[in-house]
């Protein structure tokens, strides 16, 4: 009774959020845009109120975070089709086939479907996904393979296995994230800007995206790196890369991080030892799939994200319109080559001239580097924001939290008055980015005394 009196408001908010999550998981239709926006907005409001009224009770917030995820346990994702491809890849490995060497389309069109429920999986993933080679790194493939072992004939069963893995990863982020925050003298409750965020619960646990697994290894690596255990940090960093390639862009930021004892000199031996371990472990994890054809297919697939696909972009869309006005054509192949170069140059500038010499600065530069990558990408799917959001809890930047709310607008991108028009509604995309850039620029001005 005393507990109820003390936490009546947070508990009532919790019950409301549980109902909204249940409705989101089992009743929502993706095309019901009005309900989608209202549900998401309601969940975000409850999330903010929970942090306001129960922010000091770490144990209660942890329990709410776990139970919110368990609500989705037997749900089929309703906002993403990618999990069908995950199941396909896992079952390919179970059949002893290299998933990097075959597209689902090529196998289905040949009439030789080697995996259980192959036609259903192919129809579920869609023609676009099925026509390309897989680009998921080896530890991600291991997760797919585990699902195939435990549920080789049930799509729902495979989804449950994926969900258990993703929830376990979030628990790992809670464990190591709290310790890293404490080590950096940042309030531990900050971790719940990530863990309780409806965006994370829906996109990762709900829609089965594995960014959370990648981030688990990354935050664990950063924690042990802060403890000066650089060999373990390198191993974990390689594991993070082997779930998603994103952490590769952070490697040069470490250039000035390793110093000799009581010295401002770089410890070159440790620095290159770190790089060597990361490189060797990553190569070793890819080795079981290696072949000349694998290298060609993988490079081709990764390149597609920069030179063929376009979705929910910002700077790229502006450049695309300029290109249209000059040449009359979509210059994605040219722009898609230039923008990554600009991102690389910016990251090198951060690495060589701003010099991340401590963990707090390193994480801040990681956030700014990844923000630059997203701002200049041709494709920004909602779940990409997860990395930005987790990094932000260790900094003073809040624009990723704002983005995690307005990112829901990307699901309305194809909401056109003219239903025959299948292109993105650029007014909706513009609204999203006006808000994000507005908050970002304001924070840069407000935090002008912070190295950027």
ChimeraX attribute file (.defattr): number of C-alpha atoms within 10 A of each C-alpha:
attribute: neighborCount
match mode: 1-to-1
recipient: residues
	/A:1	7
	/A:2	7
	/A:3	8
	/A:4	11
	/A:5	8
	/A:6	11
	/A:7	16
	/A:8	14
	/A:9	14
	/A:10	22
	/A:11	18
	/A:12	14
	/A:13	18
	/A:14	21
	/A:15	13
	/A:16	15
	/A:17	23
	/A:18	19
	/A:19	14
	/A:20	18
	/A:21	24
	/A:22	17
	/A:23	13
	/A:24	24
	/A:25	22
	/A:26	15
	/A:27	12
	/A:28	17
	/A:29	13
	/A:30	16
	/A:31	14
	/A:32	10
	/A:33	15
	/A:34	10
	/A:35	14
	/A:36	19
	/A:37	16
	/A:38	11
	/A:39	18
	/A:40	20
	/A:41	16
	/A:42	15
	/A:43	24
	/A:44	19
	/A:45	15
	/A:46	21
	/A:47	19
	/A:48	14
	/A:49	16
	/A:50	22
	/A:51	18
	/A:52	11
	/A:53	15
	/A:54	18
	/A:55	17
	/A:56	13
	/A:57	12
	/A:58	15
	/A:59	10
	/A:60	14
	/A:61	21
	/A:62	17
	/A:63	10
	/A:64	21
	/A:65	23
	/A:66	17
	/A:67	14
	/A:68	24
	/A:69	25
	/A:70	19
	/A:71	19
	/A:72	22
	/A:73	21
	/A:74	16
	/A:75	20
	/A:76	20
	/A:77	23
	/A:78	17
	/A:79	17
	/A:80	16
	/A:81	18
	/A:82	16
	/A:83	23
	/A:84	23
	/A:85	20
	/A:86	27
	/A:87	30
	/A:88	28
	/A:89	29
	/A:90	26
	/A:91	27
	/A:92	24
	/A:93	20
	/A:94	18
	/A:95	13
	/A:96	9
	/A:97	16
	/A:98	16
	/A:99	21
	/A:100	25
	/A:101	18
	/A:102	19
	/A:103	17
	/A:104	28
	/A:105	20
	/A:106	14
	/A:107	16
	/A:108	15
	/A:109	9
	/A:110	9
	/A:111	10
	/A:112	10
	/A:113	17
	/A:114	16
	/A:115	22
	/A:116	18
	/A:117	16
	/A:118	20
	/A:119	15
	/A:120	12
	/A:121	21
	/A:122	21
	/A:123	13
	/A:124	17
	/A:125	22
	/A:126	15
	/A:127	12
	/A:128	8
	/A:129	19
	/A:130	23
	/A:131	15
	/A:132	19
	/A:133	21
	/A:134	22
	/A:135	18
	/A:136	20
	/A:137	21
	/A:138	21
	/A:139	20
	/A:140	23
	/A:141	21
	/A:142	16
	/A:143	21
	/A:144	27
	/A:145	23
	/A:146	20
	/A:147	26
	/A:148	28
	/A:149	15
	/A:150	13
	/A:151	18
	/A:152	20
	/A:153	14
	/A:154	15
	/A:155	20
	/A:156	15
	/A:157	18
	/A:158	25
	/A:159	27
	/A:160	22
	/A:161	20
	/A:162	25
	/A:163	26
	/A:164	17
	/A:165	20
	/A:166	25
	/A:167	22
	/A:168	16
	/A:169	20
	/A:170	26
	/A:171	18
	/A:172	19
	/A:173	25
	/A:174	21
	/A:175	15
	/A:176	22
	/A:177	27
	/A:178	21
	/A:179	17
	/A:180	24
	/A:181	20
	/A:182	13
	/A:183	15
	/A:184	15
	/A:185	10
	/A:186	17
	/A:187	14
	/A:188	21
	/A:189	19
	/A:190	19
	/A:191	26
	/A:192	22
	/A:193	20
	/A:194	26
	/A:195	23
	/A:196	22
	/A:197	21
	/A:198	27
	/A:199	27
	/A:200	26
	/A:201	23
	/A:202	23
	/A:203	22
	/A:204	23
	/A:205	29
	/A:206	29
	/A:207	24
	/A:208	28
	/A:209	22
	/A:210	23
	/A:211	23
	/A:212	30
	/A:213	25
	/A:214	26
	/A:215	26
	/A:216	24
	/A:217	25
	/A:218	24
	/A:219	26
	/A:220	23
	/A:221	25
	/A:222	23
	/A:223	22
	/A:224	18
	/A:225	20
	/A:226	17
	/A:227	13
	/A:228	12
	/A:229	13
	/A:230	20
	/A:231	19
	/A:232	16
	/A:233	25
	/A:234	24
	/A:235	20
	/A:236	25
	/A:237	30
	/A:238	27
	/A:239	27
	/A:240	30
	/A:241	25
	/A:242	26
	/A:243	24
	/A:244	21
	/A:245	16
	/A:246	17
	/A:247	20
	/A:248	14
	/A:249	17
	/A:250	19
	/A:251	15
	/A:252	19
	/A:253	24
	/A:254	21
	/A:255	21
	/A:256	22
	/A:257	20
	/A:258	23
	/A:259	18
	/A:260	12
	/A:261	9
	/A:262	6
	/A:263	8
	/A:264	11
	/A:265	11
	/A:266	16
	/A:267	17
	/A:268	14
	/A:269	11
	/A:270	16
	/A:271	17
	/A:272	13
	/A:273	15
	/A:274	21
	/A:275	19
	/A:276	14
	/A:277	20
	/A:278	24
	/A:279	16
	/A:280	13
	/A:281	19
	/A:282	21
	/A:283	14
	/A:284	13
	/A:285	16
	/A:286	15
	/A:287	11
	/A:288	10
	/A:289	17
	/A:290	15
	/A:291	12
	/A:292	7
	/A:293	11
	/A:294	18
	/A:295	14
	/A:296	12
	/A:297	20
	/A:298	18
	/A:299	12
	/A:300	14
	/A:301	17
	/A:302	15
	/A:303	15
	/A:304	14
	/A:305	16
	/A:306	22
	/A:307	17
	/A:308	13
	/A:309	15
	/A:310	19
	/A:311	18
	/A:312	26
	/A:313	21
	/A:314	23
	/A:315	14
	/A:316	21
	/A:317	21
	/A:318	11
	/A:319	15
	/A:320	20
	/A:321	14
	/A:322	15
	/A:323	17
	/A:324	13
	/A:325	11
	/A:326	10
	/A:327	9
	/A:328	10
	/A:329	12
	/A:330	15
	/A:331	17
	/A:332	20
	/A:333	14
	/A:334	13
	/A:335	20
	/A:336	23
	/A:337	13
	/A:338	13
	/A:339	20
	/A:340	17
	/A:341	11
	/A:342	14
	/A:343	21
	/A:344	16
	/A:345	12
	/A:346	15
	/A:347	25
	/A:348	19
	/A:349	14
	/A:350	21
	/A:351	23
	/A:352	14
	/A:353	10
	/A:354	16
	/A:355	20
	/A:356	24
	/A:357	18
	/A:358	14
	/A:359	20
	/A:360	15
	/A:361	20
	/A:362	21
	/A:363	21
	/A:364	21
	/A:365	25
	/A:366	25
	/A:367	23
	/A:368	20
	/A:369	23
	/A:370	23
	/A:371	18
	/A:372	18
	/A:373	21
	/A:374	21
	/A:375	19
	/A:376	23
	/A:377	25
	/A:378	27
	/A:379	20
	/A:380	21
	/A:381	15
	/A:382	19
	/A:383	20
	/A:384	16
	/A:385	22
	/A:386	22
	/A:387	22
	/A:388	23
	/A:389	25
	/A:390	25
	/A:391	23
	/A:392	24
	/A:393	24
	/A:394	24
	/A:395	17
	/A:396	12
	/A:397	20
	/A:398	15
	/A:399	20
	/A:400	25
	/A:401	22
	/A:402	15
	/A:403	23
	/A:404	22
	/A:405	19
	/A:406	21
	/A:407	23
	/A:408	17
	/A:409	20
	/A:410	20
	/A:411	20
	/A:412	20
	/A:413	18
	/A:414	16
	/A:415	19
	/A:416	16
	/A:417	8
	/A:418	7
	/A:419	9
	/A:420	7
	/A:421	11
	/A:422	11
	/A:423	12
	/A:424	18
	/A:425	17
	/A:426	17
	/A:427	10
	/A:428	18
	/A:429	22
	/A:430	16
	/A:431	12
	/A:432	21
	/A:433	19
	/A:434	12
	/A:435	14
	/A:436	21
	/A:437	15
	/A:438	11
	/A:439	18
	/A:440	19
	/A:441	12
	/A:442	13
	/A:443	15
	/A:444	14
	/A:445	11
	/A:446	10
	/A:447	13
	/A:448	10
	/A:449	8
	/A:450	11
	/A:451	13
	/A:452	12
